[in-house]
Amino acid sequence: MELPTGYLTALDAMNRHVNSARPNAPVQVEHPRRALLAPTRQATALALRRLADRIQPRPLPSTPRCS
């Protein structure tokens, strides 16, 4: 064999790939990330909603129609 390191690297990669699908394979727990800007987002949404309610034009009073 000309490149024994290539053979060893390929064998190691194949072993990792095959053994990763086993039921007793080591598992790394994924921790959910904290929402750092959640309070800021909520306050901004509330302020924008109040501003939109204030700016929105009010409907004209209904005029009586003759039929």
C-alpha positions as CSV (number, residue, x, y, z in Angstrom):
1,M,0.0,0.0,0.0
2,E,1.3,3.4,-1.0
3,L,-0.6,5.6,1.5
4,P,-1.3,3.8,4.8
5,T,-2.4,7.0,6.4
6,G,-5.2,7.4,3.8
7,Y,-6.3,3.8,4.5
8,L,-6.3,4.4,8.2
9,T,-8.3,7.7,7.8
10,A,-10.8,6.0,5.5
11,L,-11.2,3.1,7.9
12,D,-11.7,5.4,10.9
13,A,-14.3,7.5,9.0
14,M,-16.1,4.3,7.9
15,N,-16.2,3.0,11.5
16,R,-17.5,6.3,12.9
17,H,-20.2,6.3,10.2
18,V,-21.3,2.7,10.8
19,N,-21.2,2.9,14.6
20,S,-23.1,6.2,14.8
21,A,-26.3,4.5,13.8
22,R,-26.3,2.0,16.6
23,P,-28.8,2.2,19.5
24,N,-26.0,2.5,22.1
25,A,-24.1,5.2,20.1
26,P,-23.0,8.2,22.2
27,V,-25.5,11.0,22.0
28,Q,-24.9,14.7,22.5
29,V,-27.9,16.5,23.9
30,E,-28.9,19.6,22.1
31,H,-29.8,22.4,24.5
32,P,-32.3,25.0,23.3
33,R,-30.9,28.4,23.1
34,R,-32.3,31.1,25.3
35,A,-34.2,33.9,23.5
36,L,-32.1,36.9,24.5
37,L,-34.3,39.5,22.8
38,A,-37.7,38.0,23.6
39,P,-38.8,40.8,26.1
40,T,-37.5,43.5,23.7
41,R,-39.4,41.9,20.8
42,Q,-42.6,41.7,22.9
43,A,-42.4,45.4,24.0
44,T,-41.7,46.5,20.4
45,A,-44.6,44.5,19.1
46,L,-46.9,46.0,21.7
47,A,-45.7,49.6,20.9
48,L,-46.2,49.1,17.2
49,R,-49.6,47.6,17.7
50,R,-50.7,50.6,19.8
51,L,-49.3,53.0,17.2
52,A,-51.1,51.2,14.4
53,D,-54.4,51.3,16.3
54,R,-53.9,55.1,16.9
55,I,-52.9,55.9,13.3
56,Q,-55.5,53.7,11.6
57,P,-58.3,55.9,10.1
58,R,-61.7,55.5,11.7
59,P,-64.6,54.5,9.5
60,L,-66.9,57.3,8.4
61,P,-70.3,57.5,10.2
62,S,-72.9,55.7,8.2
63,T,-75.3,57.9,6.4
64,P,-78.9,57.0,6.2
65,R,-80.0,55.9,2.7
66,C,-83.4,56.3,1.2
67,S,-84.8,53.2,-0.3
